[in-house]
Structures are given as C-alpha cells and as structure tokens.
Amino acid sequence: MPLGPSPKVTAMSSLVPHKYDYIALTYDGPDLTKVEYYQNGASGDKVATLDLVYSSNVLQTVTRTDH
C-alpha cells in the first residue's frame, strides 16, 4: 500500500537548541569534523554549526556556533 508524502520533520536537541530540518556532515578521512544544521532544507538558513576536533583519532572538543 503506497503511503503519502512524508511530513516535514523539524527537530531540536539540547546540543543545538534551534529548529532544523536538514543536517550536512563533513568528514576528514574517518573523522566527522563538521555538522551544519539548516532550517528550510539544504539551501535554507544555517542555524548552527558544530566543529569537532580530534587528536590521534580521539574526539577532543566540540564547539557550537550559532548563526
């Protein structure tokens, strides 16, 4: 049985306390180095960025920037 279109999902978390509906991930090799959160899809408004810093492949810090 076919289902109708998916409803738009808007999420919020305690790490990123903004509404968002799209997440872009950036990797350097196996390490996730950046997470960008957008409202209104990939070409919408960036609401927050998480920058992840590693040392010897061990996560050291996570820094949030609000936009």
C-alpha positions, 0 to 999 in steps of 0.5 A: 500500500503506497503511503503519502508524502512524508511530513516535514520533520523539524527537530531540536536537541539540547546540543543545538537548541534551534529548529532544523530540518536538514543536517550536512556532515563533513568528514576528514578521512574517518573523522566527522569534523563538521555538522551544519544544521539548516532550517528550510532544507539544504539551501535554507538558513544555517542555524548552527554549526558544530566543529569537532576536533580530534587528536590521534583519532580521539574526539577532543572538543566540540564547539557550537556556533550559532548563526 
